[in-house]
């Protein structure tokens, strides 16, 4: 079952089939989205986002890793607002005043002005 409980998967090893189903939570109706067939497996594992699936075949001692690519209907999205999110609030991608560049927090070490220079070989000075 997916995180939003709108989709789930079922595997039928005897039929070599793997099915993806939608689930309407308001009226409790389930419908098949896609069946994937001719996959030899005895067990499978799918992540919570239904984007990755592992097929394990214990008889043949194989492990297959696959990605499920979802196609979403984006016709009703506000693409202008999404573009503003992508480029930032200033519209040109630059950070505003007092805004940080995420991912670099903690890179500055207080009290250290530079990197020590070592004049010998690097193979023996590790300790």
C-alpha positions in Angstrom: 0.0 0.0 0.0 1.3 3.4 -0.9 1.8 6.2 1.7 -1.4 8.0 0.6 -3.4 4.7 0.5 -4.6 5.3 -3.0 -2.5 2.5 -4.7 -1.4 -1.0 -3.8 0.4 -3.9 -5.5 -0.2 -7.6 -5.6 2.2 -10.3 -6.8 1.1 -13.7 -8.0 4.3 -15.9 -8.4 2.4 -18.9 -9.9 1.2 -16.8 -12.8 4.4 -14.7 -13.1 2.3 -11.6 -12.6 2.6 -8.4 -10.7 -0.4 -6.0 -10.5 -0.7 -2.3 -9.6 -4.2 -1.3 -8.4 -5.9 2.0 -7.5 -8.1 2.3 -4.4 -10.8 4.9 -4.0 -11.1 5.5 -0.2 -14.5 7.2 -0.3 -16.4 4.4 -2.0 -13.9 1.5 -1.4 -13.7 0.5 -5.0 -10.5 -1.0 -6.4 -9.4 -1.0 -10.0 -6.4 -2.5 -11.8 -4.0 0.1 -13.2 -1.5 -2.2 -14.9 -0.5 -5.9 -14.9 3.2 -6.8 -15.4 3.6 -10.4 -16.6 6.3 -12.9 -17.4 8.4 -12.0 -14.3 9.8 -15.1 -12.6 9.8 -14.5 -8.8 9.0 -16.2 -5.5 8.9 -13.1 -3.4 8.8 -9.3 -4.0 9.3 -6.2 -2.0 8.0 -2.7 -3.0 8.8 0.6 -1.2 6.1 2.9 0.4 6.1 5.2 -2.6 5.6 2.4 -5.1 8.6 3.5 -7.1 11.0 0.7 -6.5 10.3 -3.1 -6.6 12.6 -6.0 -5.9 11.8 -9.4 -7.3 13.5 -12.3 -5.6 13.6 -15.8 -7.1 14.8 -18.3 -4.6 14.8 -21.2 -7.1 17.1 -19.5 -9.5 18.9 -17.4 -6.8 18.3 -14.1 -8.6 17.3 -10.6 -7.4 15.9 -8.1 -9.9 15.7 -4.4 -9.1 13.2 -2.3 -11.0 11.8 1.2 -10.9 8.1 2.0 -11.5 7.8 5.2 -13.4 4.5 7.0 -12.8 3.0 9.4 -15.3 1.0 12.1 -13.6 -1.7 14.4 -15.0 -0.2 17.9 -14.6 -2.7 19.8 -16.7 -4.5 21.2 -13.7 -1.4 22.4 -11.8 -0.4 26.0 -11.5 2.9 25.8 -13.4 3.6 29.5 -12.8 3.6 29.0 -9.0 5.7 25.9 -9.3 8.2 27.8 -11.4 8.4 30.4 -8.6 9.2 27.6 -6.2 12.0 26.4 -8.4 13.8 29.7 -9.0 13.2 31.2 -5.5 11.3 34.2 -4.2 13.3 36.8 -6.0 12.5 35.2 -9.4 16.1 35.0 -10.5 17.3 32.1 -8.2 19.4 34.2 -5.9 19.1 33.9 -2.2 17.4 36.7 -0.3 19.0 38.6 2.6 19.6 36.4 5.7 18.8 33.3 3.6 21.3 30.4 3.6 22.5 28.2 0.9 21.1 24.9 2.1 23.6 22.0 2.4 26.5 24.2 3.5 25.5 24.7 7.1 28.3 23.8 9.5 31.0 24.0 6.9 32.7 26.9 8.6 34.9 25.9 11.5 35.3 28.7 14.0 38.9 29.5 14.8 40.5 27.9 11.8 41.8 30.3 9.2 43.0 28.0 6.6 44.2 24.5 5.8 47.5 23.3 7.2 50.2 22.8 4.6 52.1 19.5 4.8 55.5 19.3 3.1 55.9 15.5 3.1 54.3 12.5 1.5 50.7 11.7 2.3 51.2 8.0 2.7 52.8 8.1 6.2 51.3 11.2 7.9 47.8 10.0 8.5 48.3 9.6 12.3 
